[in-house]
Amino acid sequence: MSRPLSARRFAALFSALAAGAAVLAAPSATAAAPDLAATVRATMLQQHGDAVKRQWDTQTLREPLFEPTRTSGAWVFGSTTIPMAHGQEHGAPHMALFLARKERSTWRVELDGTAGFAALAAQAPSGVLSDGEKRTFAANQSNQALAPTGLGLPWPVNVAWWMGGGPHGNSGNSRPFSSIDFNGGDGRVLSAGNGRVYKSCVVGRSALVKVVHDNGYSTTYYHMYNLTTLADGSAVRTGTYLGNIGNELPCGGSSTGAHVHFSLLRGNTHVSVNGMTIGGWTFYEGSQAYGGYAQRGSTRVSVGGRITNYGGGGTTLPTGTVDAGPNTTVNLRSGPGLSYSVAGTVADGAVVSIACTSRGEAVEGVWGRTDLWNRLEDGKWISDGFVDTGSNEPVASAC
């Protein structure tokens, strides 16, 4: 078993990576790290380099990033990203997750969205991939991606945002037209479906964010700031906060006007949104990039119009709004009662997702006395006396 990274060693690792060094901190992998970095970069270019050159209309590419995040013995997991040049069209860099295993004197490297990655993931130790991640990657590989994607749009259901840019390439005019630009509301970008979240090219307050869904699709989100603090590999549900619309360019490109560059992928390969149903709307590309329209029944919305998110038809958690009364926060507990330890706080007015409910210690809440407690998505508990769900009865199933 590899020795866990100390805070000092962790900081040193990422400082070295930022400077362009290919270094791994785990003693068992340190000596071979340069070979691994070269193998990961070569694999990325071999599988996607030619396509990215065509998409970006360039003969040269910047060296792919090598961003290992977990290591255990002969295993390493992380991401690799081909950055865009700054000012290079409106678009996003190209990212893939990688999983590597040392086999004698060489590294076997697989990129997500491939059968090889799914097969290797099934064998990975728990220190590299959790059981939940293994299930997600297996489902993503085995499930058939369909035109009704089962995904929502990346903002709250029944809320309308602007379609600032219709179907276009991940780097603007490139094919396929896999991406759409959106802005509006409070600017909070939400996951379009259930899955697991990962970040690449983390620079300051921004990064390229990817959610791997178990229905065969992945989605990416670019130009955001104030990103989710969830660790890579964390489970997210439809509506989980990912970041805020912005003009951030952590891995190059360009942006005009705060928005989210939302892309649809199969594994780590971009796929056309033409004819795809997302958020209850079927999107159609125009004769040129950034044109096209969205259709729902007899309603057609062109670029510059407002689109209401009708969700993806998948399962979402019920929500409630925190009402702290005269206070600014409410304590979260480790169990359904005040006798349990304080596990954190939540701000007045915050919207929380309720995973399940239980009867526990009675509390005098904003609307009187209640013994109903809500367990949130992160496992912490809050008394229903401080959550406005629209009902005094449970709105989620019993825990």
C-alpha positions, 0 to 999 in steps of 0.5 A, spaced: 500 500 500 502 506 498 504 511 503 498 517 503 501 524 501 502 529 506 499 536 505 507 538 504 508 533 499 501 534 496 503 541 495 510 540 492 507 535 487 502 540 484 507 546 484 512 541 480 506 540 475 504 547 474 511 548 472 511 543 467 514 537 471 512 530 470 513 528 477 509 523 482 509 523 489 508 516 491 515 512 492 513 506 488 511 511 481 516 516 482 522 513 478 517 512 472 513 518 472 517 521 466 515 515 462 508 515 464 507 523 463 510 521 456 506 515 455 499 519 457 501 525 452 503 520 446 496 516 447 492 523 447 495 525 441 495 518 438 487 518 439 485 525 438 491 529 436 489 529 428 482 530 430 483 536 434 488 539 429 482 539 424 477 542 429 482 547 431 485 548 423 492 548 426 498 544 424 501 544 431 498 543 438 500 545 445 503 539 449 497 536 453 497 537 460 499 531 465 495 531 471 495 525 475 491 526 482 491 519 485 496 513 485 497 507 488 502 502 487 503 501 480 496 505 478 495 512 477 489 516 475 488 523 473 486 527 466 490 530 460 488 536 456 490 539 450 490 546 451 487 551 446 492 558 444 489 564 448 485 568 443 483 562 439 476 562 437 470 561 442 471 554 445 474 549 450 480 545 450 480 537 449 480 533 455 480 526 457 481 522 464 486 517 464 488 510 468 495 507 467 498 501 470 505 499 470 506 493 467 513 490 467 517 496 464 512 500 461 505 503 462 499 501 460 494 507 459 487 508 457 483 514 456 475 514 458 470 512 454 473 506 451 472 499 452 480 498 454 479 504 460 472 500 462 476 494 463 482 497 466 477 501 471 474 494 473 481 492 476 483 498 479 485 498 487 480 502 491 486 507 492 485 509 485 478 508 483 472 508 488 467 502 487 462 508 485 466 510 480 467 503 477 460 502 476 459 509 473 465 508 468 462 501 466 455 504 465 457 509 461 461 504 456 455 499 456 449 504 455 447 506 448 447 513 448 440 515 444 438 522 441 433 523 447 439 524 452 435 523 458 439 530 460 437 536 462 439 543 461 445 546 466 440 550 470 434 549 474 428 546 471 422 551 469 427 556 469 429 560 462 436 562 460 438 565 453 441 561 448 447 566 446 450 561 441 447 555 437 450 549 436 457 550 434 464 546 435 468 545 441 472 550 438 467 555 434 467 553 427 469 546 428 465 539 427 461 536 430 457 541 432 457 539 439 456 545 444 451 550 445 452 557 449 447 559 455 447 565 460 441 567 464 438 567 471 443 567 477 448 565 473 449 558 477 451 552 472 448 546 474 449 538 472 445 536 466 444 529 469 446 524 474 454 522 474 461 523 477 464 530 476 472 531 474 476 538 473 482 539 469 486 544 467 485 547 474 488 555 474 486 559 480 478 560 480 477 556 474 477 549 470 474 545 465 469 541 468 466 534 466 461 530 468 461 522 466 454 520 466 451 513 467 447 513 460 453 513 455 454 521 455 459 526 458 458 533 459 463 539 459 462 546 462 467 551 460 468 559 462 466 558 469 468 561 476 467 559 483 467 552 482 464 546 486 469 544 491 467 537 490 473 532 490 474 529 483 470 523 482 464 525 487 457 523 485 453 529 483 445 529 481 441 533 476 441 540 479 448 539 483 452 546 483 458 546 478 460 553 478 458 560 475 458 563 468 464 567 466 469 569 461 474 564 464 480 561 460 484 556 464 486 552 458 486 558 452 480 559 447 476 566 448 470 568 450 465 574 449 460 575 455 459 571 461 456 564 459 457 557 460 460 553 454 456 546 454 458 540 450 455 533 449 460 527 448 460 520 448 466 518 453 471 523 451 469 524 444 465 530 442 458 528 438 453 533 434 447 536 438 443 536 432 437 532 433 439 531 440 433 532 445 436 536 452 432 539 457 425 537 453 428 541 447 430 538 440 436 542 438 438 543 430 444 546 427 444 552 422 448 553 416 453 556 420 456 555 427 452 559 432 446 559 428 440 554 429 434 553 433 431 549 439 424 546 437 419 543 443 412 541 439 410 547 435 415 552 439 421 554 436 426 558 439 432 561 435 439 564 437 438 570 442 431 567 445 430 564 452 429 557 453 426 554 459 429 547 462 424 542 462 429 537 465 431 530 462 426 526 465 431 523 470 430 522 477 432 528 481 432 529 488 426 534 492 429 540 494 427 545 499 429 553 501 433 554 508 429 559 512 433 561 518 428 565 521 432 571 525 439 568 524 444 567 518 445 560 518 442 553 520 447 548 523 447 541 520 448 535 524 451 528 523 444 525 525 437 526 526 437 530 532 440 536 536 444 531 540 448 529 534 455 533 533 455 539 528 457 537 522 457 544 518 452 550 517 448 552 511 446 559 509 439 562 510 436 562 503 440 556 500 437 551 496 438 544 499 437 537 496 433 532 500 436 525 499 431 522 504 427 523 511 427 520 518 423 522 525 428 524 530 429 529 536 423 534 536 425 541 534 422 548 535 423 551 528 420 557 524 413 554 523 413 550 530 415 544 533 417 538 528 420 531 529 422 531 522 429 531 519 432 531 512 438 528 510 442 532 505 445 529 499 452 530 502 449 525 508 448 531 513 442 532 517 437 539 518 431 539 521 425 540 517 423 546 521 428 550 518 427 548 511 421 550 506 419 544 502 412 547 501 409 541 505 409 539 513 410 532 511 416 528 508 417 530 501 423 524 500 423 517 501 424 514 508 432 513 510 
